[in-house]
Amino acid sequence: MAARGEVKGAEGLGRMLQQGRLVSGLTQRELAEKLETDQKYIWGLESGKNAIVLERIFAIMRETGVRMYMEVDDRADEPLPDGREASRG
């Protein structure tokens, strides 16, 4: 396992997303292409910049006692939850 922890805000979420991308062996541009978006959007998420909606979600979580835990798994051969094979570059 590459990383694990509680995510309390947009910046923490961005760090976990970045770790997942790095473990997957993808550049920001490659990930953006796979998601049919642009590299600037990926950069914004990873740096916590696209935070208006995310901060509202985290505020709701704080008020309601909901916690989010994430982990980045470095096992490339494990299938995704929908049964597809994970693509690692």
N, C-alpha and C positions, 0 to 999 in steps of 0.2 A: 504494500500500500504506500502510495506516494505522499498523501496528506490527508488529515482528518481534523475536524474541529467544528465548534459551534459557530454559526454565521450570524452576526448581530447587526449587520448593515451592508450597504451597497459596496463599500470598499472590501470588506471581508468576502463577500460573494464574488467580487471581481478577482480577488487573489485566488480563490478556489477554481474559478473558471479558467484563469491563466494556467494554474498548475495542471488542470485537466488537459488543456490544449498542448502544453509542453510535453507532458507524458505521452500524449497521442502522437507527438512528433510533427505537429502542424504549426505552420507560421500563422500569424494573424490573417494574412492575405489568403492562404489556402483554406482556412476555416471559413472566412467570409465567402469565398467562392462556393464552398459546399452548402452554405446556408443561404446563398443567393442574396447577399448583402454586401456591404463594402468594409474595407479594412478599418476605416475610421469608427464604424459602429462597434466592431470587436474591441478596438482600443478603448473606446469609451466605457464599455461594460467592464473590461478588465481593470480599468483605473478608477472605477466608481463614479465616473462623470455623468452617465445616463441615469441619474439617481432620483428624479422627481417621483415617478411611480414606485420605484423600489423603496425609497424612504417612506412613502405612505404605507406600503405593505409592511415594512419593518416596524413602523409606529403602531399599526394595528396589532402586530404580533406582540409587541411589548405590552400594550394595554390589555391584551387578552391572555397573556401568559403562554403564548405559543413560542416554541423554540425550533430553530432549524439547525440540523446537523448535516454536514456533507463530508464525503470522503472521495478521494481520487484514487481509483484502483489502477494499478499499473499492469494488470493482466489483460493483454490485448486480445487474447483468444476467447474471452468469455462473451457469450451472446448478450445482446441488448435485451431489456425487459420484454420487447415485442417479438423476440425470437430471432431477429436479424443478427448477423455477425457484425461486430464492431469494426469499423475501418480505422486503422492506425497509421495511415499515410501510405 
